[in-house]
Amino acid sequence: MRTIAFALLIAAIDALLLAAALDGVSALLAHHRALALLALWTLGGVTLALLRPVAGQDVVERDAESPGVMLALLVVPLVVAPAAAIGERLGLWLIPGPPAWRWIGVALSGIGFAIRIAAMRRLGARFSPRVALQRDHALETGGLYARIRHPGYLGAWLIALGGALAFGGGIALPLVLVMGLLLRNRARREDAMLERRFGDGFRAYRDRTGRFFPRLNPPAR
């Protein structure tokens, strides 16, 4: 129940930030793309909360991560869409294209949630919000993981990118870039941990997969 309550709290913060960015609750309620994003984020957040494994995992190795990075990974996704919404309202650094194209951003955010949900469901009890390994950890190579080593991180990045594009706010794209760099650094540290644990098995898996996107020409098995 705590994870669901936290997901609903994050959804409420999302709504408050978007209302402030769009200049009030009335403006938010009149903004169809913003409402669609909030609906997707709430549904996706609650679904991820339901899939999150219970506490008490038998962690045998955990990579130290600075509080600043953890805070950035929490805050940056929260402020991307509001920053883009401010850009839309004020006409700052708007991405060229008709407003109808901005629904692509809403769809992209939904795709990101679908990827993240599929990844977390595949990992099950092995999922951890930190870079960590459990005692009986098995290397996951099925489902989305058959082609991509970090689909969950890809999903999180697409959610943020979609939030920026939904408002056409180029002003938020640097934040999306920062989030991508943070996730890339985390993925590199996770790869290093998995290589230490699984050795040649992980190296063979790494050679045929992409970090965030499938390899165009994976080596023959």
Backbone torsions as a table, in degrees:
resi	resn	phi	psi	omega
1	MET	NA	-32.2	-179.3
2	ARG	-63.9	-39.7	-179.2
3	THR	-66.7	-37.4	177.6
4	ILE	-67.3	-42.4	177.9
5	ALA	-61.2	-39.4	178.7
6	PHE	-66.0	-40.4	178.7
7	ALA	-62.3	-41.2	178.5
8	LEU	-68.5	-34.7	176.4
9	LEU	-63.9	-44.0	178.0
10	ILE	-62.0	-39.9	178.3
11	ALA	-63.2	-39.4	178.2
12	ALA	-65.3	-40.5	177.2
13	ILE	-63.5	-42.1	176.4
14	ASP	-55.6	-46.6	-178.4
15	ALA	-63.6	-42.9	-179.6
16	LEU	-65.4	-42.3	179.8
17	LEU	-65.5	-40.8	178.5
18	LEU	-67.9	-38.7	177.6
19	ALA	-61.6	-43.4	178.4
20	ALA	-64.6	-40.8	-178.3
21	ALA	-67.4	-34.4	-177.6
22	LEU	-90.5	1.5	176.7
23	ASP	79.0	42.9	170.1
24	GLY	123.7	162.0	-179.1
25	VAL	-64.0	-38.8	-179.8
26	SER	-61.3	-41.1	178.4
27	ALA	-65.9	-38.2	177.5
28	LEU	-63.2	-46.0	-178.3
29	LEU	-66.5	-21.8	179.1
30	ALA	-92.0	-3.5	-175.8
31	HIS	-101.8	101.9	-172.5
32	HIS	-65.3	-38.4	179.9
33	ARG	-67.8	-38.2	177.9
34	ALA	-64.2	-41.6	178.6
35	LEU	-65.8	-38.6	178.5
36	ALA	-64.4	-41.2	177.2
37	LEU	-62.1	-44.7	-179.7
38	LEU	-61.9	-39.7	178.3
39	ALA	-64.0	-43.4	178.9
40	LEU	-64.1	-45.2	-178.1
41	TRP	-64.2	-39.8	-179.8
42	THR	-66.7	-48.5	179.5
43	LEU	-62.2	-44.9	-179.7
44	GLY	-65.7	-41.5	-179.7
45	GLY	-64.4	-42.0	178.8
46	VAL	-66.9	-40.0	178.3
47	THR	-62.5	-43.8	177.7
48	LEU	-63.6	-37.2	178.0
49	ALA	-63.7	-39.0	179.5
50	LEU	-68.9	-29.5	-179.6
51	LEU	-84.5	-17.1	-176.6
52	ARG	-62.8	129.6	-178.2
53	PRO	-66.6	157.5	-179.9
54	VAL	-68.8	162.4	179.3
55	ALA	-70.0	168.4	177.4
56	GLY	97.2	22.7	177.2
57	GLN	-67.8	146.8	-178.4
58	ASP	-90.9	78.4	-176.9
59	VAL	-79.4	130.2	179.6
60	VAL	-111.3	-15.7	177.2
61	GLU	-149.5	132.0	178.9
62	ARG	-137.8	131.3	180.0
63	ASP	-83.9	128.5	-179.8
64	ALA	-66.4	134.0	179.6
65	GLU	-131.2	132.6	-174.9
66	SER	-66.9	146.6	177.0
67	PRO	-57.6	-31.7	179.5
68	GLY	-63.9	-41.4	178.7
69	VAL	-67.5	-43.6	178.0
70	MET	-59.8	-42.0	178.9
71	LEU	-65.4	-41.8	179.6
72	ALA	-62.7	-40.2	179.7
73	LEU	-68.1	-20.1	175.0
74	LEU	-87.6	-42.9	-171.8
75	VAL	-80.4	-43.3	-174.9
76	VAL	-56.7	-47.7	177.6
77	PRO	-60.6	-29.3	-180.0
78	LEU	-70.3	-32.2	-171.9
79	VAL	-100.3	-8.4	-178.7
80	VAL	-59.7	-57.1	-176.7
81	ALA	-64.3	-44.2	176.1
82	PRO	-58.8	-39.5	177.7
83	ALA	-62.3	-43.0	178.1
84	ALA	-64.7	-37.4	179.3
85	ALA	-65.5	-38.5	175.1
86	ILE	-62.3	-42.7	177.6
87	GLY	-59.6	-42.0	178.4
88	GLU	-64.5	-45.0	-177.3
89	ARG	-64.2	-38.7	-177.1
90	LEU	-94.0	-5.8	-178.9
91	GLY	70.8	34.0	-177.2
92	LEU	-99.3	124.8	172.6
93	TRP	50.7	45.9	-178.9
94	LEU	-73.1	140.3	176.0
95	ILE	-73.8	130.2	-177.9
96	PRO	-59.6	149.3	178.0
97	GLY	131.6	155.5	179.8
98	PRO	-67.9	153.6	-179.8
99	PRO	-55.5	-30.8	-178.8
100	ALA	-60.9	-29.2	-179.9
101	TRP	-66.1	-21.1	-177.0
102	ARG	-69.7	-15.6	173.8
103	TRP	-67.2	-20.7	175.0
104	ILE	-61.2	-37.0	177.3
105	GLY	-63.0	-40.6	177.4
106	VAL	-61.5	-45.5	179.4
107	ALA	-63.1	-39.5	-179.5
108	LEU	-64.3	-39.4	177.3
109	SER	-63.2	-40.7	177.1
110	GLY	-64.1	-40.2	177.3
111	ILE	-62.7	-40.1	178.2
112	GLY	-59.8	-43.4	177.9
113	PHE	-64.5	-41.0	-180.0
114	ALA	-61.2	-42.2	178.7
115	ILE	-65.1	-43.9	-178.1
116	ARG	-65.4	-40.5	178.4
117	ILE	-64.5	-44.7	179.1
118	ALA	-61.7	-39.5	-179.5
119	ALA	-66.7	-45.6	-178.5
120	MET	-66.7	-37.8	178.6
121	ARG	-64.1	-37.4	-179.9
122	ARG	-67.6	-39.3	-179.2
123	LEU	-73.3	-35.4	-179.4
124	GLY	60.9	-128.3	-176.4
125	ALA	-68.3	-11.4	178.8
126	ARG	-79.4	-12.1	-179.2
127	PHE	-67.0	140.0	174.6
128	SER	-144.6	139.0	176.6
129	PRO	-68.7	-12.0	176.6
130	ARG	-112.7	165.3	176.1
131	VAL	-77.0	104.6	-172.7
132	ALA	-152.2	157.8	175.0
133	LEU	-123.9	142.5	177.7
134	GLN	-99.8	167.0	-174.2
135	ARG	-59.4	-44.1	-178.4
136	ASP	-103.5	32.8	-176.0
137	HIS	-64.5	130.0	175.4
138	ALA	-110.6	143.7	178.6
139	LEU	-72.0	121.0	-178.8
140	GLU	-86.3	123.4	-179.8
141	THR	-131.6	13.9	-179.2
142	GLY	-108.7	173.6	179.8
143	GLY	61.2	-137.3	177.4
144	LEU	-60.6	-28.0	-178.0
145	TYR	-70.8	-9.3	177.5
146	ALA	-70.0	-23.4	-179.2
147	ARG	-119.6	-23.3	-175.2
148	ILE	-131.0	134.2	-178.1
149	ARG	-80.9	-25.5	-175.2
150	HIS	-134.5	61.5	-179.1
151	PRO	-64.2	-30.0	178.9
152	GLY	-62.9	-41.0	178.2
153	TYR	-68.5	-39.3	176.2
154	LEU	-59.0	-44.8	179.4
155	GLY	-60.2	-43.6	179.7
156	ALA	-62.0	-39.6	-179.6
157	TRP	-69.4	-38.9	178.8
158	LEU	-66.3	-34.0	176.4
159	ILE	-60.6	-45.5	179.9
160	ALA	-67.5	-45.4	179.3
161	LEU	-60.0	-43.2	178.6
162	GLY	-61.5	-38.5	178.1
163	GLY	-62.6	-36.8	177.6
164	ALA	-70.7	-46.2	-176.8
165	LEU	-69.1	-27.5	-179.0
166	ALA	-61.9	-25.6	178.1
167	PHE	-108.2	1.3	-179.5
168	GLY	65.0	22.8	-173.3
169	GLY	-90.8	95.0	176.3
170	GLY	-62.6	-20.8	180.0
171	ILE	-63.4	-22.1	-178.8
172	ALA	-92.1	-9.7	-175.9
173	LEU	-63.7	-35.0	174.7
174	PRO	-59.2	-33.9	177.1
175	LEU	-67.4	-38.3	177.1
176	VAL	-63.5	-38.6	177.7
177	LEU	-64.4	-44.2	178.4
178	VAL	-59.0	-44.2	179.4
179	MET	-62.0	-40.6	178.0
180	GLY	-61.6	-40.1	179.0
181	LEU	-67.1	-40.4	177.6
182	LEU	-62.5	-42.7	-179.3
183	LEU	-69.4	-36.8	178.2
184	ARG	-63.8	-43.2	179.0
185	ASN	-62.7	-41.8	178.7
186	ARG	-65.2	-41.8	179.4
187	ALA	-62.9	-38.2	178.3
188	ARG	-63.6	-41.1	179.4
189	ARG	-68.9	-35.2	177.6
190	GLU	-67.6	-40.5	176.6
191	ASP	-60.5	-41.9	-179.9
192	ALA	-62.9	-40.2	179.0
193	MET	-65.8	-42.6	179.7
194	LEU	-66.8	-34.6	177.7
195	GLU	-66.4	-39.9	177.2
196	ARG	-62.9	-35.8	-176.0
197	ARG	-80.1	-43.4	-170.4
198	PHE	-109.7	-6.0	172.5
199	GLY	56.0	-125.7	-175.5
200	ASP	-61.4	-33.1	179.3
201	GLY	-61.4	-42.4	178.6
202	PHE	-71.8	-39.2	-178.8
203	ARG	-62.4	-38.7	176.7
204	ALA	-66.2	-39.7	177.5
205	TYR	-65.1	-42.8	179.8
206	ARG	-62.9	-36.1	-176.7
207	ASP	-68.3	-24.5	-177.3
208	ARG	-104.6	2.1	-178.5
209	THR	-125.6	162.3	173.1
210	GLY	-100.7	158.5	-178.8
211	ARG	-66.2	-48.8	-178.9
212	PHE	-123.0	-22.2	-179.7
213	PHE	-131.4	149.4	-178.4
214	PRO	-60.3	144.9	173.5
215	ARG	-66.9	138.2	179.3
216	LEU	-71.6	-36.8	-178.4
217	ASN	-131.6	74.2	179.0
218	PRO	-66.7	146.8	179.6
219	PRO	-63.4	148.3	177.9
220	ALA	-67.6	142.8	179.3
221	ARG	-81.0	NA	NA
